């Protein structure tokens, strides 16, 4: 009975583990940069989020053109 339950457990593939690691590292680096810029410019959280969203929009527009 225990073996039957264990055999149904799905373990992540190597590719899924790589993507999870990439996402984790990206999130950590983004958080570090976000906090550093926010602190050095004395932005509120709302102001910093607005800056990031404008930058993301600009990056997207350059790619589309």
N, C-alpha and C positions, 0 to 999 in steps of 0.2 A: 504494500500500500504506500509506504513512504517513497519507494523508488518511482512509483507512478506519478506522485506529486512532483518529485524532483525532475523527472523527465519533461515535464511541461514548462519548466522555467526556461525562459529565453535569455541567453546571455548576449551582450552587445558584440557585434562583429568588430574586427580591427578597424574597419573604415569608420564605423560609428564612434569608436573610441577616439580616433584621430580628430574627427569633427568636434566631439565634445571637448577635447583638449584645446583645439583652436578657438572655439567659442569661449572657453574659460579664460584663456590667455588674453584674448581680445577684450573681454569684459573687464579684466583686471587693469589692462593698460588704459582703456578708455576711462575707467573710474579714476585712475591716478592722474591722467592729464586733465580731466574734467575738474577734479578737486584743486589741482595746482592752478589752473587758469582762473577758476572761480575765486580762490583765495587771493591770488596776486592782483586781481582787478577789483576786489571787494564787491563782486556781484552777488545778488540774492539768487536763490535757486531758480526762481522764475526768469530772471534776467539771463542766467546762464543757459537755461533750456531754450530760450528764444534765440540766443546766439548760435547754439548748436543746430537748431532747426533751420535757421537761415543758411548756415554753412552747408548743411546737407542738401537743401534745395538748390543752392548754387552749384554744387558738385553734380547734381542730377541734370541741371539745365545744360551744363557744358557737355555732358555726355550725349544728350539728346541732339544738340546742334551739331 
